[in-house]
Amino acid sequence: VTYSLLVFGAYLWIIGMVAAGTAPWTVIVVVLALPTAIPVLRLIRSAPLTGDDERLAPVDMLSAKHHMVFGVLLLAGILTAPYVV
């Protein structure tokens, strides 16, 4: 549950910043990273709470992938803002 809140909180934060006018609207492009978060969230939900490390091993890699895609898209949204009308 905590991991899900952190992942979706990042998206809500970006949307809130755009709505408040503190971030350019082009950063909404980060929602394209959402498909990379879904496999991680499914994997975490399906793993038992018994500490099954082998089943959770891909979580680090998938989380890093999601973080990279989110960050690159956020950077692209920030850098393209001055050039988009």
Salt bridges, closest charged atoms under 4 A:
none
